[in-house]
Each structure stands twice: as C-alpha cells, then as structure tokens.
Amino acid sequence: MIVNSKRWFVIINPTSGSGQGRREWPTIKAQLELESFDFDFKFTKYQKDSIKITHDAINQGFNRIISVGGDGTLHNIINGIQTHNSVNRDQIKLGIIPLGTGNDWVKTYKIPKNINHAIAVIKKGQVLQQDLGKIEFYNPQKQIVYFNNLAGVGFDGFVVSKIALYKRLGPVSYLLAAIVSLFSFSKFNASISVGKKTFETRAFMILIGLCQYSGGGMQLTNYNGPNNGYFNVSIVKNLTLFEVIKNLKNLYNGNIVKHQKVETHRLKKIAIKLISKDLPFIEADGELLGKGHMTVSIIPKALTFFC
C-alpha cells in the first residue's frame, strides 16, 4: 500500500557525469527545498544499488521517485520498479534530473539538462506513459532485464564493454569507443525469429529500440514513437569497416536505416539465437548485460514519468 503518496524519494548516483552527481547534489537539494518538495534521498554505492534502493523506497510507501543521474541510473531504477512484486506499478511515477554522460533517453522528450528547468518539469506534474522492453536471456541462468530506450547485441554491446575507458570525455565517449572498437570487433551469425518467420544472417549488430536516440545522440532505428506497442528493430548486416566509417554521419542523422545492408522491422517480439562460437555482448540502455540467446517482448505503457 502506498502511504507516502505526497512525498518524494530521490536517488542520486554520485559518479554520474564523471562525478557531476556528487558535485551538483547540494544545488539540487537546495532547489528542491526551495520548490517545497518534501523528500528523502539516498546515494547509490555501487552499479546496481539503485535497484535495491528503489525496492526499499517502494516498501516504505513512496510512489514518486526522482532519478538524479544518467541513462544507467534511470535504467536501474526502472528495473527496480518493474521487479517489485507487491505494488501496482502504475502507481509509481518517475521524475528525471539528467546528469549522465550521454543522457540519450531524455533527448526524445526534450527533458532539460538544466537542473532548475528539470525540477520545474517535475513540479508541473504532467505525466506521460511509455512502453518498456523485457529481455529474457540465459547467462548462464535465466535472467530478465527491462529497458526503456534501446537494447542491442553485437557491435553496440562491444562498444559498451569498452566505454568506461573514455567516459571522462563526456558525450563524445561513445563515438571514440566505437571508432576504436571497429578494429577489433568480429561480426557474428544469428538466427532471428520474427512471428512465424525464422532466418539466419551474419550481423554487425541487432538493435531493438523504443526511443529515438542512443550512443550519445545516434539515431540507429526507424523511430516511430515510444508508446505505440511496437519496437523499432534494425538488423545491421555484414557491414565492412570502410562502410561503417563512410556512414558515420548517417549514424547521427538517422539515414543509416536506409542503407542496403540495414533491415528494419516494427515488432512486438523478437527472438535472437546466437550461432557464433564467440558470443557477442548484449546491452540495454548503455548497460552491459552479458552474453547469450535472447527473447525481447514489449510491455505497453509500463513506465509513467513526469514530462
């Protein structure tokens, strides 16, 4: 039962944005108090700590949670909401103060990066709903992970596995990690099931998107809205190193989906069986999940947030 419906719980990732979370918290706290928010707060201590903190906040009766951090912090808070079994998830409303490296998810909704403006959006009280994706994979036991922006397997997962080396450089970190990764990434074979159709292909990456931007502002799927009950899927086939470099601009302007080696679909569910000996990495919302076969299904309008 929700008992603190008029109060807020703020989850802060102090390492977001190369320590921006810790540096900016006094300013954020002062502004929340100035705007008469009644809130408790807690800092995360490790990568997925926000999942546990979210569970604890809901157990205490909070139904309004504010994420202070980047895409990864938001991803984990959403997983905390979705994996809490004793509350109606529709009751939980999420506010976002973006302080991360890429801040890709907020770009779709034009949620401002300015702290005071982001708090003003939350205070206004207008909410939207968005679909979520549900990933089921084995690593080696069955795992379930939810995502709100984009998930993928292949090159994008490989880049995420390397990006920690470059995060201090800010939004260009993904591009730099991608360029460096081009010289060591190996393409993979996959069997893809879409409805009653199954086909095999050699792939560079397979992307399953809900929102418009990922990878520090790239547009990699044929975006058609985040709450229509469908994924936007890009199957990027056997691109050569030269073709990737030649199309760097198209990764950002969205024209990559028009390339002859990119196949797009609009789907509610997709299953990907990896055939290659060396399995590629899976990522979701810029968070590395591991390796394994995966099934991805959509959960319509499962996320409620202030916008």
C-alpha positions as CSV (number, residue, x, y, z in Angstrom):
1,M,0.0,0.0,0.0
2,I,1.3,3.5,-0.9
3,V,1.4,5.6,2.3
4,N,3.8,8.4,1.3
5,S,2.0,9.5,-1.9
6,K,2.7,13.2,-1.2
7,R,6.4,12.7,-0.5
8,W,9.3,12.1,-2.9
9,F,12.3,9.8,-2.8
10,V,15.4,11.0,-4.6
11,I,18.1,8.5,-5.8
12,I,21.4,10.1,-6.6
13,N,24.2,8.4,-8.5
14,P,27.3,10.3,-7.3
15,T,29.5,9.0,-10.1
16,S,27.2,10.1,-13.0
17,G,28.7,12.5,-15.4
18,S,32.2,11.9,-14.1
19,G,31.2,12.9,-10.6
20,Q,28.7,15.5,-11.5
21,G,26.1,13.8,-9.3
22,R,28.1,14.4,-6.2
23,R,29.1,17.9,-7.2
24,E,25.7,19.1,-8.1
25,W,23.7,17.5,-5.3
26,P,23.9,20.5,-2.9
27,T,22.5,22.7,-5.7
28,I,19.8,20.2,-6.5
29,K,18.9,19.7,-2.8
30,A,18.6,23.4,-2.3
31,Q,16.4,23.9,-5.3
32,L,14.1,21.0,-4.3
33,E,13.7,22.6,-0.9
34,L,13.1,26.0,-2.5
35,E,10.3,24.5,-4.6
36,S,8.8,22.9,-1.4
37,F,9.4,19.3,-2.3
38,D,9.0,17.0,0.7
39,F,11.6,14.3,0.1
40,D,14.0,11.7,1.4
41,F,17.2,10.8,-0.5
42,K,19.9,8.3,-0.8
43,F,23.2,8.0,-2.8
44,T,24.0,4.8,-4.7
45,K,27.1,2.9,-3.6
46,Y,27.6,0.5,-6.5
47,Q,26.5,0.0,-10.0
48,K,23.0,-1.6,-9.5
49,D,22.4,-0.3,-6.0
50,S,19.6,1.9,-7.3
51,I,17.5,-1.3,-7.9
52,K,17.7,-2.2,-4.2
53,I,17.1,1.5,-3.1
54,T,14.0,1.6,-5.4
55,H,12.7,-1.6,-3.8
56,D,13.3,-0.1,-0.3
57,A,11.6,3.2,-1.2
58,I,8.5,1.5,-2.5
59,N,8.4,-0.7,0.6
60,Q,8.4,2.5,2.6
61,G,5.3,3.7,0.7
62,F,6.9,6.1,-1.8
63,N,5.3,6.3,-5.2
64,R,7.1,9.3,-6.5
65,I,10.8,8.7,-7.3
66,I,13.4,11.1,-8.8
67,S,16.4,9.8,-10.6
68,V,19.5,12.0,-10.4
69,G,22.0,10.6,-12.8
70,G,22.4,9.3,-16.3
71,D,20.8,6.6,-18.5
72,G,22.2,3.8,-16.4
73,T,20.8,5.2,-13.2
74,L,17.4,5.6,-14.8
75,H,17.6,2.1,-16.3
76,N,18.3,0.5,-12.9
77,I,15.5,2.5,-11.1
78,I,13.1,1.3,-13.8
79,N,14.2,-2.3,-13.2
80,G,13.7,-1.7,-9.5
81,I,10.1,-0.6,-10.2
82,Q,9.4,-3.5,-12.6
83,T,10.8,-6.2,-10.3
84,H,8.9,-5.0,-7.2
85,N,6.1,-7.6,-6.9
86,S,3.8,-6.2,-4.2
87,V,2.7,-2.9,-5.6
88,N,0.8,-1.7,-8.7
89,R,3.5,-0.3,-10.9
90,D,1.1,2.1,-12.5
91,Q,1.1,4.0,-9.2
92,I,4.8,4.7,-9.4
93,K,5.7,8.0,-11.1
94,L,9.3,8.8,-12.0
95,G,11.0,12.2,-12.3
96,I,14.3,12.7,-14.0
97,I,17.2,15.2,-13.4
98,P,19.7,14.1,-16.1
99,L,23.4,14.3,-15.1
100,G,24.9,11.5,-17.1
101,T,27.4,11.2,-19.9
102,G,25.1,10.6,-22.8
103,N,21.6,11.4,-21.5
104,D,20.1,9.8,-24.5
105,W,16.6,8.9,-23.2
106,V,15.7,12.4,-22.2
107,K,16.5,13.7,-25.7
108,T,13.4,12.1,-27.1
109,Y,11.2,14.1,-24.6
110,K,13.4,17.2,-24.6
111,I,13.6,17.0,-20.8
112,P,16.1,19.8,-20.0
113,K,19.6,19.2,-18.6
114,N,19.4,22.4,-16.7
115,I,18.8,21.5,-13.1
116,N,16.2,24.2,-12.3
117,H,14.3,23.5,-15.5
118,A,14.3,19.8,-14.9
119,I,12.9,20.3,-11.4
120,A,10.3,22.7,-12.9
121,V,9.2,19.9,-15.3
122,I,8.7,17.5,-12.3
123,K,6.9,20.1,-10.2
124,K,4.5,20.8,-13.1
125,G,3.1,17.3,-12.5
126,Q,2.3,16.4,-16.1
127,V,2.9,12.7,-16.8
128,L,3.3,10.5,-19.8
129,Q,3.4,6.8,-20.3
130,Q,5.8,4.8,-22.4
131,D,6.3,1.2,-23.4
132,L,9.1,-0.9,-21.9
133,G,11.0,-3.8,-23.3
134,K,11.5,-7.1,-21.5
135,I,14.7,-9.1,-22.2
136,E,14.9,-12.8,-21.3
137,F,18.2,-14.4,-21.7
138,Y,20.5,-17.0,-20.1
139,N,23.8,-16.0,-18.6
140,P,24.0,-19.0,-17.7
141,Q,20.8,-19.0,-15.7
142,K,17.7,-17.2,-17.0
143,Q,17.7,-13.5,-16.4
144,I,15.1,-10.8,-17.0
145,V,16.0,-7.2,-17.6
146,Y,13.8,-4.3,-18.6
147,F,14.8,-1.4,-20.8
148,N,13.3,2.0,-21.7
149,N,15.4,3.2,-24.5
150,L,17.3,0.7,-26.7
151,A,18.8,-2.8,-26.4
152,G,21.1,-4.5,-28.7
153,V,23.5,-7.3,-29.4
154,G,26.8,-7.2,-31.3
155,F,28.9,-4.1,-32.0
156,D,26.9,-1.8,-29.7
157,G,27.4,-4.2,-26.8
158,F,31.1,-4.5,-27.6
159,V,31.4,-0.7,-27.5
160,V,29.6,-0.6,-24.1
161,S,32.1,-3.1,-22.8
162,K,34.9,-0.6,-23.7
163,I,33.3,2.7,-23.0
164,A,34.4,3.0,-19.3
165,L,37.9,3.9,-20.6
166,Y,36.5,7.1,-22.3
167,K,33.6,8.2,-20.2
168,R,35.5,11.1,-18.7
169,L,35.4,12.7,-22.2
170,G,31.6,13.2,-22.0
171,P,29.2,12.8,-24.9
172,V,31.9,12.0,-27.4
173,S,33.0,9.0,-25.4
174,Y,30.7,6.6,-27.3
175,L,31.9,7.8,-30.7
176,L,35.5,7.4,-29.7
177,A,34.9,4.0,-28.1
178,A,33.0,3.0,-31.3
179,I,35.8,4.0,-33.6
180,V,38.5,2.2,-31.6
181,S,36.2,-0.9,-31.3
182,L,35.9,-1.1,-35.1
183,F,39.4,-2.5,-35.4
184,S,38.9,-5.4,-33.0
185,F,35.2,-6.3,-33.3
186,S,34.2,-9.6,-35.0
187,K,30.8,-9.9,-36.7
188,F,28.5,-12.8,-35.7
189,N,26.0,-15.3,-37.0
190,A,22.4,-15.2,-35.6
191,S,19.1,-17.0,-36.2
192,I,16.3,-14.5,-35.8
193,S,12.7,-15.4,-35.2
194,V,10.0,-12.8,-36.0
195,G,6.5,-14.1,-35.7
196,K,6.3,-17.4,-37.7
197,K,9.4,-16.4,-39.7
198,T,12.9,-17.5,-38.8
199,F,16.0,-16.6,-40.8
200,E,19.8,-16.6,-40.4
201,T,22.1,-13.8,-41.1
202,R,25.7,-12.6,-40.5
203,A,25.3,-9.4,-38.5
204,F,27.2,-6.4,-37.3
205,M,24.6,-5.6,-34.7
206,I,20.9,-6.0,-34.0
207,L,19.1,-3.1,-32.3
208,I,15.7,-3.1,-30.6
209,G,14.6,0.5,-30.0
210,L,11.8,2.3,-28.2
211,C,13.0,5.9,-28.2
212,Q,14.9,8.0,-30.8
213,Y,18.5,8.4,-29.6
214,S,21.2,6.2,-28.2
215,G,25.0,6.1,-28.2
216,G,25.5,9.8,-27.4
217,G,22.9,11.1,-29.9
218,M,23.0,8.4,-32.6
219,Q,19.7,7.5,-34.4
220,L,20.0,3.8,-35.2
221,T,16.4,2.7,-35.7
222,N,13.5,3.8,-37.8
223,Y,11.9,5.7,-34.9
224,N,8.1,5.8,-34.8
225,G,7.2,6.7,-31.2
226,P,7.8,5.1,-27.8
227,N,4.2,4.2,-26.8
228,N,2.5,2.5,-29.8
229,G,3.1,-1.1,-28.7
230,Y,5.9,-1.8,-31.1
231,F,9.7,-2.0,-31.2
232,N,11.7,-0.4,-34.0
233,V,14.3,-3.0,-35.0
234,S,17.4,-2.5,-37.1
235,I,19.3,-5.6,-38.3
236,V,22.6,-4.2,-39.4
237,K,24.2,-6.9,-41.5
238,N,27.7,-7.6,-42.7
239,L,29.0,-4.0,-42.9
240,T,32.7,-3.6,-43.7
241,L,35.0,-1.3,-41.8
242,F,35.0,1.1,-44.7
243,E,31.2,1.2,-44.9
244,V,30.9,2.0,-41.2
245,I,33.4,4.8,-41.4
246,K,31.8,6.2,-44.6
247,N,28.4,6.2,-42.8
248,L,29.4,7.9,-39.5
249,K,27.3,10.9,-40.3
250,N,24.3,8.7,-41.1
251,L,24.6,7.2,-37.6
252,Y,23.6,10.6,-36.2
253,N,21.1,11.9,-38.8
254,G,19.1,8.6,-38.9
255,N,19.8,7.8,-42.5
256,I,21.7,4.6,-41.6
257,V,18.4,2.8,-41.6
258,K,18.2,3.4,-45.4
259,H,21.5,1.6,-46.0
260,Q,21.1,-1.5,-48.2
261,K,22.7,-3.7,-45.5
262,V,20.3,-2.5,-42.8
263,E,16.9,-4.3,-42.5
264,T,14.2,-2.6,-40.4
265,H,11.1,-4.1,-38.7
266,R,8.3,-3.0,-36.5
267,L,7.7,-5.8,-34.0
268,K,6.1,-6.7,-30.7
269,K,8.5,-9.6,-30.0
270,I,11.8,-10.9,-31.4
271,A,13.9,-13.9,-30.5
272,I,17.7,-14.0,-31.3
273,K,19.7,-17.2,-31.2
274,L,23.4,-16.6,-31.5
275,I,25.2,-19.2,-33.6
276,S,28.8,-17.9,-33.5
277,K,31.3,-19.6,-31.3
278,D,32.3,-16.3,-29.6
279,L,29.0,-14.9,-28.4
280,P,28.6,-11.1,-28.8
281,F,27.7,-8.8,-25.9
282,I,24.2,-7.8,-25.0
283,E,23.5,-4.2,-23.8
284,A,20.4,-2.3,-22.7
285,D,20.2,1.4,-22.2
286,G,24.0,1.5,-22.3
287,E,24.3,-1.1,-19.5
288,L,26.3,-4.3,-20.3
289,L,24.2,-7.4,-19.6
290,G,26.4,-10.2,-20.7
291,K,26.1,-12.8,-23.4
292,G,23.5,-15.4,-24.5
293,H,20.5,-16.1,-26.6
294,M,17.7,-13.6,-26.0
295,T,13.9,-13.1,-26.4
296,V,12.6,-9.5,-26.3
297,S,8.9,-8.6,-25.8
298,I,7.1,-5.3,-25.4
299,I,5.2,-4.2,-22.3
300,P,2.8,-1.4,-23.4
301,K,2.7,1.9,-21.4
302,A,4.5,0.3,-18.4
303,L,6.5,3.4,-17.5
304,T,4.9,6.6,-16.0
305,F,7.1,9.7,-15.7
306,F,6.9,13.4,-15.4
307,C,7.5,15.3,-18.6
